[in-house]
Amino acid sequence: MKALTFAVRNSKEILREPLNLALGIGFPVVVLLLLSMIQANIPVELFAIDNLIPGIAVFGLAFISTFSGMLIATDRGTSFLMRLFTTPLTASDYIMGYTLPLLPMAVLQIVISYIAAFFLGLAINLNVLVSIVVLIPAAIMFIGFGLLAGSIFNEKMVGNICGAVLTNLTAWLSGAWFDLDLVGGWFEGVAYLLPFAHAVDASRAAISGDYASILPHLWWVIGYAIVIMIIAIIVFRKKMSSDQ
């Protein structure tokens, strides 16, 4: 209940900036439309919609990291969290309170991206729903990345790390725009040591109906999500102790 009460407060903070919220949710749709326009004007199938939409959805989640990081960094930069540290909230309560309102936002972003893909030729079937569900661990993971960054750095640094570094890592190492097999070598090896390509591949396997191939990739994402969340809680707990 303590975490839920804190989550309600954070939901109100998020809704106070509807323009940023709309831009964060709508940006993946803009990218999807641009790449679809490119596909319509080239003779080869470079950006097939059923192959493209999972990558776009994962890329869009990188912006959720910036949201989560800025939210917690802003609270740390004011006296708000200092006052809250006098309450019986634990570090786990704080991280859960930040995560709960951000997760529906991430899911809404994914759903809107897929709805846009329907108008661009994506087939409507049960596989699409499975593909969306498969991306939920990735959403939690990206939220965790933001909360970890926000627990350590100030707002400016969070913008640089989540808005630039993490976004570019996701863009280039997820295979969202191109097949990683085309590059191969150490580049592909590094990409598959990170969770981004696994998130895309798990979602693509779901949308193609290849359910047997989902879990080998999904376990990577779930593992990263758990580890990142645990580290975020530990780091936030240390920040609480030092600030107090």
Secondary structure, DSSP 8 states (H G I E B T S, - for coil): -HHHHHHHHHHHHHHT-HHHHHHHHHHHHHHHHHHHHHHHTSSS-SS-HHHHHHHHHHHHHHHHHHHHHHHHHHHHHSSHHHHHTTSS--HHHHHHHHHHHHHHHHHHHHHHHHHHHHHTT---SHHHHHHHHHTHHHHHHHHHHHHHHHHHS-HHHHHHIIIIIIHHHHHHHS-SSS-GGGT-HHHHHHHTTSSHHHHHHHHHHHHTT-GGGHHHHHHHHHHHHHHHHHHHHHHHHHHHHHH-
